[in-house]
Amino acid sequence: MKNTVLNQKQRDLVNEYYEFGKTVVASSFHFADGKEISTGYSLEDAYQEGAVALCTAVLHFNANKGVSFKTYAAAVIRNHIKKVMFTKKIAEYPLEGIDDSPMFSYEMKSSVEYCEMIDFIRRSANAEDKGRSLSYRILMDKIFRHQPMTVIAGRYHLKKSAAYRRLNEARGDFYRSYLMNREQALSA
């Protein structure tokens, strides 16, 4: 919406539906203590983005399509906020120090297999694929740092159930990617 000027009729429509836009924002996402639960996005920022999306809806609304303005505006607002909210960068947590976990003995740490496993998990946690990277970071926090899921979920701005889902994804991916390749290499 760069350099777009609304005419008086469009501005009046935005003013008329501004409170409706705030209602759509508040009812479409799960906010607690002023932050969205799964992403940590601020409620005030969401309201501002909702106003921007409402302006976009006013500009692009076509009454000839047979859809009411409220229906169209609600969809535009939700989609815009999802796009903004879920492209926000996730807080990064340093990968250093996982080798110091008391869970593993000296013999295990010195084994080649353990070192290969740690290297695989570190590379996966730094992967370009943000979803996979986040899942592996959660795996590292749970397995090597022994952190409770409530702490992990809070760090990455996820619901606890979403953190568990990502943990299970990383475990399954680790089994398929690393362990199966290792078995094949040993049998060859």
Long-range contacts (C-beta under 8 A, 24 or more apart in sequence): 1-52, 1-55, 1-56, 1-59, 4-55, 4-59, 6-55, 6-58, 6-59, 10-55, 10-58, 10-59, 13-58, 13-69, 14-51, 14-54, 14-55, 14-58, 17-54, 17-69, 17-70, 17-73, 18-51, 18-54, 20-70, 20-73, 20-74, 21-47, 21-50, 21-51, 21-53, 21-54, 21-73, 21-77, 22-47, 22-50, 24-50, 24-73, 24-74, 24-77, 24-78, 25-49, 25-50, 25-77, 25-81, 28-74, 28-77, 28-78, 28-81, 29-81, 29-85, 30-159, 35-157, 36-85, 36-157, 37-157, 37-159, 38-157, 38-158, 38-159, 38-162, 39-85, 39-86, 39-88, 39-157, 40-88, 40-157, 41-84, 41-85, 41-88, 46-81, 46-85, 49-80, 49-81, 49-84, 50-77, 50-80, 50-81, 52-80, 53-77, 53-79, 53-80, 53-81, 56-80, 90-130, 90-134, 90-156, 90-157, 91-155, 91-156, 91-157, 93-137, 93-141, 93-155, 95-122, 95-125, 95-126, 95-137, 95-140, 97-145, 98-122, 98-140, 98-144, 98-145, 101-143, 101-144, 101-145, 101-146, 103-143, 103-144, 103-146, 113-182, 116-178, 116-182, 117-178, 120-174, 120-177, 120-178, 121-174, 124-170, 124-173, 124-174, 124-177, 131-166, 132-170, 132-173, 134-166, 135-166, 135-167, 135-169, 135-170, 135-173, 136-170, 136-174, 138-163, 138-166, 138-167, 138-170, 139-167, 139-170, 139-171, 139-174, 142-167
